[in-house]
Amino acid sequence: MDLVIRDVDVIDGSGGDSYRADVAVDGGRIAAIVKEGAAAGCQRPTARRVLDAEGLALSPGFIDMHAHSDLALLRDPDHSAKAAQGVTLEVLGQDGLSYAPVDDRTLGEVRRAITGWNGGAPGDTTIDFDWRTVGEYLDRLDRSHGGQGIAVNAAYLVPQGTVRMYAVGWDDRPATEAELNRMRQLVAEGMEQGAVGMSSGLTYTPGMYAPDTELAELCKVVARYDGYYCPHHRSYGAGALQAYEEMVAVTRDAGCALHLAHATMNFGVNKGRAPDLLALLDEALEQGADISLDSYPYTPGCTTLVALLPSWASEGGPEAVLARLEDDETAERIRHHLEEIGSDGCHGVPIEWDTIEISGVSDPGLADLVGRRLDGWTTARRLLIGDRLGSTILQHVGHEENVRTIMRHRVHTGGSDGILQGFKPHPRAYGTFPQYLGRYVRELGVLSLEECVAHLTSRPAARLRLPDRGLVREGYRADLVLFDPATVAAGSTYDAPRTLPVGIPHVLIDGRFVMEDGKRTDVIAGRSIRPR
């Protein structure tokens, strides 16, 4: 045996009661579990290394169902932002925009479009963008950092907005039959090459230009490969319930599983309305729909500043957006939509500038703006132009009672939506999982410890169709977390968002310590996770 974890309180991910046991690990898998009572009078398992874990809890590794580490995993072999939280698997390709599948034109355009999420703008030479297909991107993850792989495991969603960018471009119009066939082909190829599903960002261009009929056709392709559709749907503000209902209908018609991204009800119009959302989902579940969702345990959201603009202002791509912003007459139209009508990019709600905090800029010369609230359209316009659309924001529009209500639901999972870029990122990137365990379990009692661990482990593993992850079971992968239930807490705050958590001393991936005694080791044990 490689390792025995002795006298540990096992929270196995099933939601059932915890128990004391010795857990043996060998060859990257859980080799034996000897419960305390069964060990009486028997020889306890031994190994080359024995870890005394009395006072600690052992759970499966946490699965981040909504991550934006698409380039961070290539750039950073350490990746403590997630490893230190106990995350052993991230799902990439979120919100309909990522870096595969692409051709040369599309790659340049998507790099520009999501610089605020991931860096990697055209001209950035820190990463060799030497892939074009989904399979090549996953291969690139596996051969990163001198062939060792990546810091944590990663699964990938085919990004529908990137697919539309590739096949149709940035035009706000229905796809032709030839373009739709090309999109079907791109999604099928991505699924065959190892993707677990498809994502959309339906408040982001150009993905938001797709009508429901187009989305349903692509979901039919996903369903053939037993994948799931993960939409950032058309509104989390005005008309949010209708937007959720739309996604339920699209996937029902396509026969496709549905996973709702960062499911929440934001802005003043939705205060206290989480029960309405859950009633909608419960009705669909009772009718046989396959639905799950994720959320993060914080009230503010995080996105790019340019994402708030009306969709017509973003048609044609980044250069067209900048041209419109620089034209006074067009800029006034944009202001009118934002402040008086309610932009579709801002979820149909007239913008309240004092809810928007600048969290990151691409131009270091603008760093003094980070942490400030916007004071109006004039400042926002100047920043959009000056930072070449690369600014990220925190949007303080959430409601605590909605957050708590949604996280209690039986199909809920955890997803950080963690954007790691920027001078002052959202603390959820470094704190989501210990925030669940520390604040919402220990301090507030919103969930029991056993139930919360199930939300973060076995439920997402089931959605990803992973047969040997998400539970502490003999034969399962030894992706494991040891934490102290009495002290675990997020260290990240809005003022110090990159502070690592406390109370998570050990994290193992494939049976190897990536965190040991609270410190990152030099082990790189992550790989791409491909269901086929």
JOBEL-V920935 format. One record per residue. N is the residue number from 0. RES is the residue in three letters. SS is DSSP state (~ for helix, > for strand, _ for the rest). PHI is phi in whole degrees, 0 to 359 (999 if undefined). Layout:
BEGIN
n,res,ss,phi
N,RES,SS,PHI
N,RES,SS,PHI
END
This chain:
BEGIN
n,res,ss,phi
0,MET,_,999
1,ASP,_,281
2,LEU,>,205
3,VAL,>,238
4,ILE,>,261
5,ARG,>,258
6,ASP,>,56
7,VAL,>,255
8,ASP,>,274
9,VAL,>,274
10,ILE,_,250
11,ASP,_,279
12,GLY,_,95
13,SER,_,279
14,GLY,_,94
15,GLY,_,280
16,ASP,_,297
17,SER,_,284
18,TYR,>,209
19,ARG,>,272
20,ALA,>,199
21,ASP,>,260
22,VAL,>,240
23,ALA,>,257
24,VAL,>,237
25,ASP,>,208
26,GLY,_,60
27,GLY,_,84
28,ARG,>,230
29,ILE,>,283
30,ALA,>,269
31,ALA,>,202
32,ILE,>,231
33,VAL,>,246
34,LYS,>,290
35,GLU,~,303
36,GLY,~,294
37,ALA,~,292
38,ALA,~,281
39,ALA,_,298
40,GLY,_,78
41,CYS,_,248
42,GLN,_,286
43,ARG,_,285
44,PRO,_,297
45,THR,_,235
46,ALA,_,200
47,ARG,_,298
48,ARG,>,225
49,VAL,>,241
50,LEU,>,252
51,ASP,>,283
52,ALA,_,245
53,GLU,_,301
54,GLY,_,92
55,LEU,_,253
56,ALA,>,256
57,LEU,>,246
58,SER,>,225
59,PRO,>,299
60,GLY,_,299
61,PHE,>,282
62,ILE,>,247
63,ASP,>,271
64,MET,_,283
65,HIS,_,212
66,ALA,>,239
67,HIS,_,239
68,SER,_,256
69,ASP,_,304
70,LEU,_,257
71,ALA,~,301
72,LEU,~,294
73,LEU,~,283
74,ARG,~,275
75,ASP,_,235
76,PRO,_,290
77,ASP,_,280
78,HIS,_,51
79,SER,~,296
80,ALA,~,310
81,LYS,~,256
82,ALA,~,302
83,ALA,_,291
84,GLN,_,277
85,GLY,_,91
86,VAL,>,284
87,THR,>,246
88,LEU,>,208
89,GLU,>,241
90,VAL,>,254
91,LEU,>,259
92,GLY,_,77
93,GLN,~,276
94,ASP,~,59
95,GLY,~,76
96,LEU,_,223
97,SER,_,203
98,TYR,_,254
99,ALA,_,201
100,PRO,_,277
101,VAL,_,213
102,ASP,_,251
103,ASP,~,299
104,ARG,~,297
105,THR,~,297
106,LEU,~,300
107,GLY,~,298
108,GLU,~,290
109,VAL,~,287
110,ARG,~,299
111,ARG,~,293
112,ALA,~,294
113,ILE,_,241
114,THR,~,304
115,GLY,~,295
116,TRP,~,279
117,ASN,~,231
118,GLY,_,71
119,GLY,_,73
120,ALA,_,297
121,PRO,_,308
122,GLY,_,100
123,ASP,_,284
124,THR,_,255
125,THR,_,287
126,ILE,_,233
127,ASP,_,272
128,PHE,_,279
129,ASP,_,261
130,TRP,_,246
131,ARG,_,224
132,THR,_,261
133,VAL,~,299
134,GLY,~,299
135,GLU,~,293
136,TYR,~,295
137,LEU,~,295
138,ASP,~,299
139,ARG,~,297
140,LEU,~,301
141,ASP,~,290
142,ARG,_,257
143,SER,~,291
144,HIS,~,53
145,GLY,~,70
146,GLY,~,85
147,GLN,_,282
148,GLY,_,111
149,ILE,>,230
150,ALA,_,295
151,VAL,_,228
152,ASN,>,292
153,ALA,>,215
154,ALA,>,250
155,TYR,>,223
156,LEU,>,254
157,VAL,>,294
158,PRO,>,275
159,GLN,~,297
160,GLY,~,295
161,THR,~,295
162,VAL,~,299
163,ARG,~,292
164,MET,~,302
165,TYR,~,294
166,ALA,~,270
167,VAL,_,244
168,GLY,_,99
169,TRP,_,255
170,ASP,_,280
171,ASP,_,271
172,ARG,_,199
173,PRO,_,294
174,ALA,_,288
175,THR,_,287
176,GLU,~,299
177,ALA,~,295
178,GLU,~,293
179,LEU,~,296
180,ASN,~,298
181,ARG,~,295
182,MET,~,294
183,ARG,~,303
184,GLN,~,296
185,LEU,~,296
186,VAL,~,293
187,ALA,~,299
188,GLU,~,297
189,GLY,~,298
190,MET,~,294
191,GLU,~,298
192,GLN,_,273
193,GLY,_,127
194,ALA,_,291
195,VAL,_,262
196,GLY,>,173
197,MET,>,226
198,SER,>,248
199,SER,>,224
200,GLY,>,236
201,LEU,_,272
202,THR,_,245
203,TYR,_,244
204,THR,_,277
205,PRO,_,270
206,GLY,~,300
207,MET,~,291
208,TYR,~,284
209,ALA,_,284
210,PRO,_,285
211,ASP,~,299
212,THR,~,298
213,GLU,~,293
214,LEU,~,299
215,ALA,~,297
216,GLU,~,297
217,LEU,~,288
218,CYS,~,295
219,LYS,~,299
220,VAL,~,294
221,VAL,~,301
222,ALA,~,297
223,ARG,~,298
224,TYR,_,256
225,ASP,_,60
226,GLY,_,265
227,TYR,>,226
228,TYR,>,259
229,CYS,>,237
230,PRO,>,267
231,HIS,>,277
232,HIS,_,279
233,ARG,_,282
234,SER,_,198
235,TYR,_,250
236,GLY,_,238
237,ALA,_,297
238,GLY,_,73
239,ALA,~,299
240,LEU,~,298
241,GLN,~,296
242,ALA,~,293
243,TYR,~,297
244,GLU,~,299
245,GLU,~,300
246,MET,~,292
247,VAL,~,299
248,ALA,~,292
249,VAL,~,301
250,THR,~,286
251,ARG,~,298
252,ASP,~,294
253,ALA,~,271
254,GLY,_,69
255,CYS,_,242
256,ALA,>,294
257,LEU,>,236
258,HIS,>,233
259,LEU,>,275
260,ALA,_,284
261,HIS,_,29
262,ALA,_,290
263,THR,_,204
264,MET,_,231
265,ASN,_,250
266,PHE,_,71
267,GLY,~,302
268,VAL,~,294
269,ASN,~,245
270,LYS,_,302
271,GLY,_,76
272,ARG,_,258
273,ALA,~,303
274,PRO,~,301
275,ASP,~,295
276,LEU,~,297
277,LEU,~,293
278,ALA,~,296
279,LEU,~,300
280,LEU,~,291
281,ASP,~,299
282,GLU,~,298
283,ALA,~,294
284,LEU,~,297
285,GLU,~,296
286,GLN,_,274
287,GLY,_,102
288,ALA,_,292
289,ASP,_,259
290,ILE,>,229
291,SER,>,220
292,LEU,>,206
293,ASP,>,229
294,SER,>,207
295,TYR,_,246
296,PRO,_,270
297,TYR,_,216
298,THR,_,266
299,PRO,_,287
300,GLY,>,261
301,CYS,>,213
302,THR,>,200
303,THR,>,266
304,LEU,~,296
305,VAL,~,295
306,ALA,~,297
307,LEU,~,282
308,LEU,_,292
309,PRO,_,297
310,SER,~,300
311,TRP,~,295
312,ALA,~,285
313,SER,~,259
314,GLU,_,298
315,GLY,_,98
316,GLY,_,99
317,PRO,~,303
318,GLU,~,293
319,ALA,~,293
320,VAL,~,298
321,LEU,~,299
322,ALA,~,298
323,ARG,~,292
324,LEU,~,296
325,GLU,~,281
326,ASP,_,269
327,ASP,~,300
328,GLU,~,294
329,THR,~,292
330,ALA,~,299
331,GLU,~,292
332,ARG,~,298
333,ILE,~,299
334,ARG,~,303
335,HIS,~,301
336,HIS,~,295
337,LEU,~,294
338,GLU,~,270
339,GLU,~,244
340,ILE,~,266
341,GLY,_,106
342,SER,_,293
343,ASP,~,295
344,GLY,~,291
345,CYS,~,251
346,HIS,_,63
347,GLY,_,74
348,VAL,_,250
349,PRO,_,306
350,ILE,_,288
351,GLU,_,248
352,TRP,~,299
353,ASP,~,285
354,THR,~,271
355,ILE,>,252
356,GLU,>,247
357,ILE,>,286
358,SER,>,250
359,GLY,>,195
360,VAL,_,224
361,SER,_,276
362,ASP,_,269
363,PRO,~,303
364,GLY,~,293
365,LEU,~,256
366,ALA,~,299
367,ASP,~,292
368,LEU,~,277
369,VAL,_,296
370,GLY,_,94
371,ARG,_,271
372,ARG,>,275
373,LEU,_,289
374,ASP,_,251
375,GLY,_,149
376,TRP,~,295
377,THR,~,301
378,THR,~,292
379,ALA,~,298
380,ARG,~,298
381,ARG,~,300
382,LEU,~,290
383,LEU,~,303
384,ILE,~,289
385,GLY,~,294
386,ASP,_,260
387,ARG,_,52
388,LEU,_,70
389,GLY,_,267
390,SER,_,276
391,THR,>,250
392,ILE,>,222
393,LEU,>,261
394,GLN,>,242
395,HIS,_,273
396,VAL,_,227
397,GLY,_,268
398,HIS,_,224
399,GLU,~,301
400,GLU,~,294
401,ASN,~,293
402,VAL,~,302
403,ARG,~,293
404,THR,~,296
405,ILE,~,293
406,MET,~,292
407,ARG,_,280
408,HIS,_,290
409,ARG,_,290
410,VAL,_,251
411,HIS,>,285
412,THR,>,227
413,GLY,>,261
414,GLY,_,215
415,SER,_,284
416,ASP,_,50
417,GLY,>,280
418,ILE,_,270
419,LEU,_,272
420,GLN,_,283
421,GLY,_,100
422,PHE,_,288
423,LYS,_,218
424,PRO,_,291
425,HIS,_,297
426,PRO,_,296
427,ARG,~,299
428,ALA,~,298
429,TYR,~,253
430,GLY,~,226
431,THR,~,305
432,PHE,~,285
433,PRO,~,294
434,GLN,~,295
435,TYR,~,302
436,LEU,~,289
437,GLY,~,277
438,ARG,~,282
439,TYR,~,273
440,VAL,~,264
441,ARG,~,289
442,GLU,~,278
443,LEU,_,256
444,GLY,_,67
445,VAL,_,293
446,LEU,_,230
447,SER,_,287
448,LEU,~,298
449,GLU,~,295
450,GLU,~,293
451,CYS,~,298
452,VAL,~,300
453,ALA,~,299
454,HIS,~,301
455,LEU,~,264
456,THR,_,227
457,SER,~,290
458,ARG,~,296
459,PRO,~,296
460,ALA,~,299
461,ALA,~,293
462,ARG,~,298
463,LEU,_,278
464,ARG,_,58
465,LEU,_,259
466,PRO,_,283
467,ASP,_,230
468,ARG,_,222
469,GLY,_,96
470,LEU,_,223
471,VAL,_,271
472,ARG,_,220
473,GLU,_,299
474,GLY,_,92
475,TYR,_,282
476,ARG,>,302
477,ALA,_,272
478,ASP,_,264
479,LEU,>,224
480,VAL,>,232
481,LEU,>,248
482,PHE,>,221
483,ASP,_,259
484,PRO,_,301
485,ALA,_,279
486,THR,_,232
487,VAL,_,304
488,ALA,>,196
489,ALA,_,288
490,GLY,_,270
491,SER,_,289
492,THR,_,227
493,TYR,_,292
494,ASP,_,276
495,ALA,_,228
496,PRO,_,287
497,ARG,_,260
498,THR,_,286
499,LEU,_,283
500,PRO,_,287
501,VAL,>,242
502,GLY,_,82
503,ILE,_,233
504,PRO,_,286
505,HIS,>,228
506,VAL,>,223
507,LEU,>,241
508,ILE,>,235
509,ASP,_,57
510,GLY,_,77
511,ARG,>,246
512,PHE,>,284
513,VAL,>,265
514,MET,>,234
515,GLU,>,219
516,ASP,_,53
517,GLY,_,80
518,LYS,>,235
519,ARG,>,288
520,THR,_,274
521,ASP,_,268
522,VAL,_,286
523,ILE,_,240
524,ALA,_,241
525,GLY,>,278
526,ARG,_,218
527,SER,>,289
528,ILE,_,253
529,ARG,_,237
530,PRO,_,285
531,ARG,_,214
END
